[in-house]
Amino acid sequence: MVKAQIVADKNGLHYQAPGPHIDRSVTLRFQGDWGGANFHRVCGWLSQEFCDRSGPYSRVFIGNSNGQADTVRAVHRGRADLAITTPTTAVEMMVRGEGLAQGEPCSDLRALAVIPQRDILVLALGKEFGIETFEELRRKRPALKIATSPDDGMNYLGYIARRFMEAAGIPEETLKSWGGSYVDAMRPEIVLEFFREGLVDGVIMEAIMAPWWRQLVEKREIVFLSAPEETLQLMERQYHWARKVMHANTFPNQPEDVWTIDYSHFVVFCRDDLPEDIAHLLTWCLVETRDLIEVQYRHLAPDRSPITYPLEPKKMAQTPLPLHPGAERYYREAGLLA
């Protein structure tokens, strides 16, 4: 934790934020999430700490968004200076020009830090259907309404949820041929509310650590479906999307491990032409004042927190994209890179 300082100048005694400073005033545009979730919280913390250490007229404007492919495009196209998104695998796809990048490689993106968090994307169905495996699902062919995010060219989750189901042998056309359908909603709490209140028969969703999942399993009996090995292999081979396990008893009445796909980690990124001193100071703030974001989550157990605290600086430096030179300079000065 960095310590506050009192300094003297011609105007008397006053507070000075510790750490590096930029003398000139800077205006930056950050892009977060819908407005009330974790990305906006990170943006608010970072804007305060950056402006405390830059010129007196420095300002940061935080724009709301879906926090997904739109944030990546905003930085790539110069409409935002910094953004946050999750999962890291989706950003890597867009940098390569795959998936939602739609042939527009975002290869000019550079990372400042990763904010670690553990998450998965998983399919869950109401227990009343008597389906516990993907094989049973394909055999019984129920007319299910499954809530998830839209596959609209912008939403990572909606895109990869459909690809996950295709890899499991259930493309959207097949689901519709059974009399089923997807029900689209952007935010996870809305998707899970649909399921909790019986408006849909299942969900494909992330945010497994969020309280909405626990509220769901307290009200409705559900079954998490473990993905077959061939599905996991196909996701790894075709999309470079890693598998992940949700261990047994993560939730009540979940006696076995559930294998599915990873949906982890926030990445804070910018473009390669962000001035070096700005990227350096932003990275310094992310790492050296991390206690200010951690404290906002300590009322939650670490495995139930959207941010996995305590934040470890070495892990924050292990980014899925090349580091911005300013960020790399900070990590080397701090002894966090080999």
Secondary structure, DSSP 8 states (H G I E B T S, - for coil): ----EEEEETTEEEEE-SS----S--EEEEE-SSSSSHHHHHHHHHHHHHHTTS-TT-EEEEE---SSHHHHHHHHTTS-SEEEES-HHHHHHHHTT-GGGTT---TTEEEEEEE----EEEEEEEGGG---BHHHHHHH----EEEE---SSS-HHHHHHHHHHHHTT--HHHHHHTT-EEEE-SSHHHHHHHHHTTSSSEEEE--TTSHHHHHHHHHS-EEE-B--HHHHHHHHHHH---EEEE-TTSSTT--S-EEEEE---EEEEEETTS-HHHHHHHHHHHHHTTHHHHTTTTTS-GGGSSS-SS--HHHHT--SS-B-HHHHHHHHHTT---
